[in-house]
Amino acid sequence: MKLTLLICLVAVAAAAPEKDAKTVVDERSDSGDGNFHYNFETSNGIAAEKTGTPGSEGQSNYQGSFRFKLPDGTNAEVRYIADELGYRPESPLIPTPHPLPAHAVEQIRVAEEQRARGITFD
């Protein structure tokens, strides 16, 4: 138990943000009508950019990105759109499902063919 606690404390300390990071970019604009833009970046590689516009159904639409450094020193970046269709992030870091095996693709094809011919099963 003590070893587990020690490992957790070491992991938290290693993941702690840089205390001396400085803001190197801070740009903001807001027209007051739902349109806005901001962009910021810190000296330790954290950055975010977002543009907002009023949506067609009363919501706010956002488009932007954020990035940060991974422990191996490479940059992680996520781009996103959030609107009436929901939140849609894009990044190579986001897991994707494995491709279907050939037999499953064949079963789907057969089922679609049967459905098109009017064949149903109860």
C-alpha positions as CSV (number, residue, x, y, z in Angstrom):
1,M,0.0,0.0,0.0
2,K,2.8,2.4,0.9
3,L,4.6,1.6,-2.4
4,T,1.4,2.3,-4.3
5,L,1.0,5.7,-2.6
6,L,4.6,6.5,-3.2
7,I,4.3,5.7,-6.9
8,C,1.1,7.9,-7.2
9,L,2.9,10.8,-5.5
10,V,5.9,10.5,-7.9
11,A,3.5,10.4,-10.9
12,V,1.7,13.5,-9.7
13,A,5.0,15.3,-9.1
14,A,6.2,14.3,-12.6
15,A,3.0,15.5,-14.2
16,A,2.9,18.8,-12.4
17,P,2.9,21.8,-14.7
18,E,6.0,24.0,-15.1
19,K,5.8,26.7,-12.4
20,D,7.9,29.2,-14.3
21,A,5.8,29.1,-17.5
22,K,5.0,32.5,-18.9
23,T,2.3,33.7,-21.2
24,V,3.9,34.6,-24.5
25,V,0.8,35.2,-26.6
26,D,-2.6,36.5,-25.4
27,E,-4.9,37.9,-28.1
28,R,-8.6,38.4,-27.4
29,S,-11.5,40.0,-29.3
30,D,-15.2,40.0,-28.5
31,S,-17.7,42.0,-30.6
32,G,-20.4,41.5,-28.0
33,D,-22.8,39.9,-30.4
34,G,-21.6,36.3,-29.9
35,N,-18.6,36.6,-32.2
36,F,-15.3,36.3,-30.5
37,H,-11.7,35.0,-31.0
38,Y,-8.9,34.3,-28.6
39,N,-5.4,32.9,-29.0
40,F,-2.9,32.2,-26.2
41,E,0.4,30.4,-25.8
42,T,2.7,29.8,-22.9
43,S,6.4,29.3,-22.8
44,N,6.1,25.6,-22.0
45,G,4.2,24.8,-25.2
46,I,0.6,25.0,-24.1
47,A,-1.6,26.8,-26.6
48,A,-5.2,27.3,-27.4
49,E,-7.2,29.1,-30.1
50,K,-10.9,29.4,-30.4
51,T,-13.4,31.3,-32.6
52,G,-17.0,31.6,-31.6
53,T,-20.0,32.6,-33.7
54,P,-23.8,32.6,-32.9
55,G,-25.5,29.4,-34.1
56,S,-28.6,29.0,-36.2
57,E,-30.5,27.5,-33.3
58,G,-29.5,29.9,-30.6
59,Q,-26.4,28.1,-29.5
60,S,-22.8,29.2,-29.7
61,N,-20.7,27.6,-32.4
62,Y,-17.0,27.1,-31.7
63,Q,-14.0,26.2,-33.8
64,G,-10.5,25.9,-32.5
65,S,-7.6,23.9,-31.3
66,F,-5.4,23.2,-28.4
67,R,-1.9,21.7,-28.0
68,F,0.5,20.7,-25.3
69,K,3.8,18.8,-24.9
70,L,3.7,15.1,-24.2
71,P,6.2,13.6,-21.8
72,D,8.4,12.5,-24.8
73,G,8.7,16.1,-25.9
74,T,6.4,15.9,-29.0
75,N,3.4,18.1,-29.4
76,A,-0.1,16.8,-29.0
77,E,-2.8,18.8,-30.9
78,V,-6.6,18.5,-31.0
79,R,-8.7,20.5,-33.5
80,Y,-12.4,20.7,-33.0
81,I,-15.7,22.1,-34.1
82,A,-18.7,22.4,-31.7
83,D,-22.0,23.4,-33.2
84,E,-25.6,22.2,-33.6
85,L,-24.2,18.9,-34.8
86,G,-22.2,18.4,-31.5
87,Y,-18.6,18.3,-30.6
88,R,-16.3,16.9,-33.3
89,P,-12.6,16.6,-32.3
90,E,-9.9,15.6,-34.7
91,S,-6.5,14.4,-33.7
92,P,-4.2,11.4,-34.4
93,L,-4.3,10.9,-30.6
94,I,-8.0,10.0,-30.5
95,P,-8.5,6.2,-30.7
96,T,-10.3,4.9,-33.7
97,P,-12.1,1.6,-34.0
98,H,-10.3,-1.3,-35.6
99,P,-11.5,-2.2,-39.1
100,L,-14.1,-4.9,-39.3
101,P,-12.9,-8.4,-40.2
102,A,-13.7,-9.6,-43.8
103,H,-16.4,-12.0,-42.6
104,A,-18.3,-9.2,-40.8
105,V,-18.1,-7.0,-43.9
106,E,-19.6,-9.9,-45.9
107,Q,-22.4,-10.4,-43.3
108,I,-23.3,-6.8,-43.5
109,R,-23.3,-6.9,-47.3
110,V,-25.6,-9.9,-47.3
111,A,-28.0,-8.4,-44.8
112,E,-28.2,-5.2,-46.9
113,E,-28.9,-7.2,-50.0
114,Q,-31.6,-9.2,-48.2
115,R,-33.2,-6.0,-46.8
116,A,-33.2,-4.5,-50.3
117,R,-35.1,-7.6,-51.6
118,G,-37.6,-7.3,-48.7
119,I,-36.4,-10.3,-46.8
120,T,-36.9,-9.9,-43.0
121,F,-36.4,-12.1,-40.0
122,D,-38.4,-12.1,-36.8
